[in-house]
Amino acid sequence: MHNIVLIAAALLPAVFLCFYVFKKDRAEKEPWWLLLLLLASGVLISFPVATVIEWLRRLETDIFLPYTTEFDGGNYLDGWVFELYRVIDKFIAVAMVEEGFKWLVLLGFTKKNKHFNSLFDGIIYSVFISLGFAGFENLLYTFEYGVETAMVRMITAIPIHLFCGVSMGYYLTWYYIKNTAKASEKRLVKLGVINEKSKRISARRFFVMSVIMPSLAHGFYNYSYSINKGWSTAVFCIFLAFLYGFCMGRVRRMSNGDMLNRKAVLLVLYEKHSCVQNAVKAIFESRQEKGDVSHDVSLDEIYEQIKKSSV
């Protein structure tokens, strides 16, 4: 019975958040087998993550060993050297490793996946991977330190993993959208309706942010938690409140604006290029004359309309 309580305390927060995010998927629900695979992947990467972190920490010890001071039978780092060590440890050895592995798994699940077809899917995939990792991590901590630790981690560790999952999924999704729109833009250049030297759609920033933003947030969480002083505790609590507000707000906005990726690509092109706006307007006018009230427009229809207008 005691073990059941520990398992429930460790896993229920992650299960609840996974269910909450799943319910917010409006455009098209993901298959259950895929969601379970995402969770399992989050669990499995905890093993290589632990190995890499352990290796990096041994490397850190070797690098900083010349700067240690012997005191009361042990070796210690002082002043700015200790702060540098803590920054490297929390931001790189822990945060970047954990988020880097999650990011690689997310890339694997989103590339050439027919189910990855709407704006909200990136958040679902990333959150399930992150919470699979966080849930298993919670389980290990809870069995080692007890149910009190599970309660603390429920309001501290779970939110940071949720935030990292939401931000990672958000930026990577928009990378795919922008990258597809960029490829479509090249076709418009070939049609001669866009100046070849005009400012183009950029996707690179979203790709970089999909791994940098979660790593920085996770590193800041680890660093501020490790200081353990009055002011740092206040900063840590404010940061946690921000995480809650940001995650719930972004999940709600992305859910309300959920649409298929192909429609999002069209929206990006429509907002940037007047030739696309004119083509869409012409298509709708032509449909109205024929009594067609459908509102779905494809890229191929837009290209054909632009070709007709250019003749």
QUICOR-V290863 format. One record per residue. N is the residue number from 0. RES is the residue in one small letter. SS is DSSP state (a for helix, b for strand, c for the rest). PHI is phi in degrees with one decimal (NA if undefined). D_FIRST is the distance of its C-alpha to the first C-alpha in whole Angstrom. Layout:
N/RES/SS/PHI/D_FIRST + N/RES/SS/PHI/D_FIRST
//
This chain:
0/m/c/NA/0 + 1/h/a/-61.6/4 + 2/n/a/-65.0/5 + 3/i/a/-63.8/5 + 4/v/a/-62.8/6 + 5/l/a/-63.6/9 + 6/i/a/-63.5/10 + 7/a/a/-63.4/11 + 8/a/a/-63.2/12 + 9/a/a/-77.2/14 + 10/l/a/-99.9/16 + 11/l/a/-58.3/16 + 12/p/a/-60.1/19 + 13/a/a/-66.5/21 + 14/v/a/-63.4/20 + 15/f/a/-60.9/22 + 16/l/a/-68.9/25 + 17/c/a/-61.2/25 + 18/f/a/-64.7/25 + 19/y/a/-61.4/27 + 20/v/a/-67.6/30 + 21/f/a/-59.4/30 + 22/k/a/-65.8/31 + 23/k/c/-82.9/34 + 24/d/c/-76.2/35 + 25/r/c/-100.7/38 + 26/a/c/-68.2/41 + 27/e/c/-163.1/39 + 28/k/c/-69.0/35 + 29/e/c/-82.6/34 + 30/p/c/-65.4/33 + 31/w/a/-61.8/29 + 32/w/a/-63.9/30 + 33/l/a/-70.2/31 + 34/l/a/-63.4/29 + 35/l/a/-65.3/26 + 36/l/a/-66.2/29 + 37/l/a/-63.6/29 + 38/l/a/-60.8/25 + 39/a/a/-63.1/25 + 40/s/a/-64.5/28 + 41/g/a/-61.3/27 + 42/v/a/-68.0/24 + 43/l/a/-65.1/27 + 44/i/a/-72.3/29 + 45/s/a/-63.2/27 + 46/f/a/-73.4/28 + 47/p/a/-65.1/31 + 48/v/a/-60.3/31 + 49/a/a/-61.9/29 + 50/t/a/-66.2/32 + 51/v/a/-67.6/35 + 52/i/a/-61.9/34 + 53/e/a/-62.2/34 + 54/w/a/-64.4/37 + 55/l/a/-65.3/38 + 56/r/a/-69.6/37 + 57/r/a/-66.1/39 + 58/l/a/-65.1/42 + 59/e/a/-58.2/42 + 60/t/a/-60.2/42 + 61/d/a/-65.9/45 + 62/i/a/-68.4/47 + 63/f/a/-92.5/46 + 64/l/a/-56.2/46 + 65/p/a/-63.7/50 + 66/y/a/-101.0/49 + 67/t/c/-81.3/47 + 68/t/b/-121.1/48 + 69/e/b/-77.6/47 + 70/f/b/-154.3/45 + 71/d/c/53.1/44 + 72/g/c/81.2/43 + 73/g/b/-134.5/42 + 74/n/b/-105.0/43 + 75/y/b/-133.9/43 + 76/l/c/-104.2/44 + 77/d/c/-119.3/46 + 78/g/a/55.9/48 + 79/w/a/-66.7/48 + 80/v/a/-64.7/47 + 81/f/a/-65.3/44 + 82/e/a/-65.1/44 + 83/l/a/-63.2/45 + 84/y/a/-59.6/42 + 85/r/a/-66.1/40 + 86/v/a/-62.1/41 + 87/i/a/-62.3/41 + 88/d/a/-65.8/38 + 89/k/a/-76.3/36 + 90/f/a/-84.7/38 + 91/i/a/-102.2/39 + 92/a/a/-65.4/37 + 93/v/a/-110.0/34 + 94/a/a/-61.8/35 + 95/m/a/-66.9/37 + 96/v/a/-67.8/35 + 97/e/a/-61.4/32 + 98/e/a/-70.9/34 + 99/g/a/-63.5/37 + 100/f/a/-66.3/35 + 101/k/a/-60.7/33 + 102/w/a/-63.2/37 + 103/l/a/-63.6/38 + 104/v/a/-65.4/35 + 105/l/a/-62.0/36 + 106/l/a/-59.1/40 + 107/g/a/-62.8/39 + 108/f/a/-80.6/37 + 109/t/a/-96.2/40 + 110/k/c/-76.3/43 + 111/k/c/56.8/45 + 112/n/c/-109.4/42 + 113/k/c/-65.0/43 + 114/h/c/-79.7/40 + 115/f/c/-84.6/40 + 116/n/c/-134.6/43 + 117/s/b/-141.3/42 + 118/l/c/-59.1/42 + 119/f/c/-80.2/38 + 120/d/a/-60.6/37 + 121/g/a/-60.2/38 + 122/i/a/-67.5/35 + 123/i/a/-59.6/33 + 124/y/a/-58.6/33 + 125/s/a/-67.4/33 + 126/v/a/-65.5/30 + 127/f/a/-65.6/28 + 128/i/a/-64.7/29 + 129/s/a/-63.7/28 + 130/l/a/-77.8/25 + 131/g/a/-64.2/24 + 132/f/a/-64.9/25 + 133/a/a/-65.4/23 + 134/g/a/-64.2/20 + 135/f/a/-67.8/19 + 136/e/a/-61.4/21 + 137/n/a/-60.1/18 + 138/l/a/-61.1/16 + 139/l/a/-64.4/17 + 140/y/a/-64.3/18 + 141/t/a/-66.5/15 + 142/f/a/-68.2/13 + 143/e/a/-85.1/16 + 144/y/a/-115.8/17 + 145/g/c/105.5/14 + 146/v/a/-68.1/13 + 147/e/a/-61.1/16 + 148/t/a/-63.0/18 + 149/a/a/-61.8/16 + 150/m/a/-65.7/18 + 151/v/a/-66.4/21 + 152/r/a/-67.6/21 + 153/m/a/-61.0/21 + 154/i/c/-105.2/24 + 155/t/c/-125.6/26 + 156/a/a/-70.8/25 + 157/i/a/-60.0/24 + 158/p/a/-60.2/28 + 159/i/a/-68.0/30 + 160/h/a/-68.3/28 + 161/l/a/-64.5/29 + 162/f/a/-58.8/33 + 163/c/a/-62.5/33 + 164/g/a/-66.2/32 + 165/v/a/-64.9/34 + 166/s/a/-67.6/37 + 167/m/a/-62.5/37 + 168/g/a/-65.4/37 + 169/y/a/-62.2/40 + 170/y/a/-69.5/42 + 171/l/a/-70.4/42 + 172/t/a/-59.8/43 + 173/w/a/-70.6/46 + 174/y/a/-63.1/47 + 175/y/a/-62.9/47 + 176/i/a/-62.6/49 + 177/k/a/-65.1/51 + 178/n/a/-67.1/52 + 179/t/a/-66.4/53 + 180/a/a/-63.4/55 + 181/k/a/-63.7/57 + 182/a/a/-64.8/57 + 183/s/a/-66.9/59 + 184/e/a/-61.0/61 + 185/k/a/-63.5/63 + 186/r/a/-67.1/64 + 187/l/a/-68.5/65 + 188/v/a/-64.0/67 + 189/k/a/-64.2/68 + 190/l/c/-76.3/70 + 191/g/c/81.2/71 + 192/v/c/-100.8/70 + 193/i/c/-127.2/68 + 194/n/c/-64.1/70 + 195/e/c/-62.3/69 + 196/k/c/-96.6/69 + 197/s/c/-71.9/67 + 198/k/c/-65.8/64 + 199/r/c/-98.4/61 + 200/i/c/-68.2/57 + 201/s/c/-113.4/55 + 202/a/c/-114.6/52 + 203/r/a/-58.2/51 + 204/r/a/-58.7/50 + 205/f/a/-69.4/47 + 206/f/a/-63.8/46 + 207/v/a/-66.4/46 + 208/m/a/-64.4/44 + 209/s/a/-63.6/41 + 210/v/a/-109.9/40 + 211/i/a/-71.8/42 + 212/m/a/-60.7/41 + 213/p/a/-62.7/37 + 214/s/a/-65.6/38 + 215/l/a/-66.8/40 + 216/a/a/-63.6/37 + 217/h/a/-65.7/34 + 218/g/a/-64.2/36 + 219/f/a/-63.8/37 + 220/y/a/-57.6/34 + 221/n/a/-62.4/33 + 222/y/a/-67.5/36 + 223/s/a/-65.7/36 + 224/y/a/-69.0/33 + 225/s/a/-76.3/34 + 226/i/a/-68.6/37 + 227/n/c/58.4/35 + 228/k/c/-125.2/38 + 229/g/a/-56.8/38 + 230/w/a/-68.2/40 + 231/s/a/-71.1/38 + 232/t/a/-65.4/35 + 233/a/a/-64.2/37 + 234/v/a/-61.6/38 + 235/f/a/-61.8/35 + 236/c/a/-66.1/33 + 237/i/a/-62.7/37 + 238/f/a/-63.6/36 + 239/l/a/-61.6/32 + 240/a/a/-62.0/34 + 241/f/a/-62.4/36 + 242/l/a/-59.4/34 + 243/y/a/-57.6/32 + 244/g/a/-63.7/35 + 245/f/a/-62.6/37 + 246/c/a/-61.8/34 + 247/m/a/-64.1/34 + 248/g/a/-66.7/38 + 249/r/a/-68.7/38 + 250/v/a/-60.7/36 + 251/r/a/-64.4/37 + 252/r/a/-66.3/41 + 253/m/a/-66.0/40 + 254/s/a/-67.7/39 + 255/n/a/-64.7/42 + 256/g/c/-99.3/44 + 257/d/c/-61.6/42 + 258/m/c/-156.1/45 + 259/l/b/-64.1/46 + 260/n/a/-57.7/47 + 261/r/a/-63.1/50 + 262/k/a/-72.1/51 + 263/a/a/-64.9/50 + 264/v/a/-61.8/52 + 265/l/a/-60.5/55 + 266/l/a/-63.5/54 + 267/v/a/-61.9/54 + 268/l/a/-66.9/58 + 269/y/a/-63.5/59 + 270/e/a/-70.4/58 + 271/k/a/-96.7/60 + 272/h/c/-121.5/63 + 273/s/a/-66.7/66 + 274/c/a/-63.4/67 + 275/v/a/-71.4/63 + 276/q/a/-59.7/64 + 277/n/a/-65.9/67 + 278/a/a/-66.2/66 + 279/v/a/-63.4/63 + 280/k/a/-61.3/66 + 281/a/a/-65.8/68 + 282/i/a/-63.1/66 + 283/f/a/-67.4/65 + 284/e/a/-63.9/68 + 285/s/a/-65.0/69 + 286/r/a/-66.6/66 + 287/q/a/-62.3/67 + 288/e/a/-63.9/71 + 289/k/c/-94.8/69 + 290/g/c/78.6/67 + 291/d/c/-90.6/64 + 292/v/c/-107.0/61 + 293/s/c/-67.5/59 + 294/h/c/-115.7/57 + 295/d/c/-84.2/56 + 296/v/c/-122.6/58 + 297/s/c/-101.8/57 + 298/l/a/-62.4/59 + 299/d/a/-61.9/61 + 300/e/a/-61.9/63 + 301/i/a/-66.5/63 + 302/y/a/-61.2/65 + 303/e/a/-65.0/67 + 304/q/a/-65.7/68 + 305/i/a/-64.6/69 + 306/k/a/-62.3/71 + 307/k/a/-63.6/73 + 308/s/a/-69.6/73 + 309/s/a/-82.2/75 + 310/v/c/-72.4/77
//
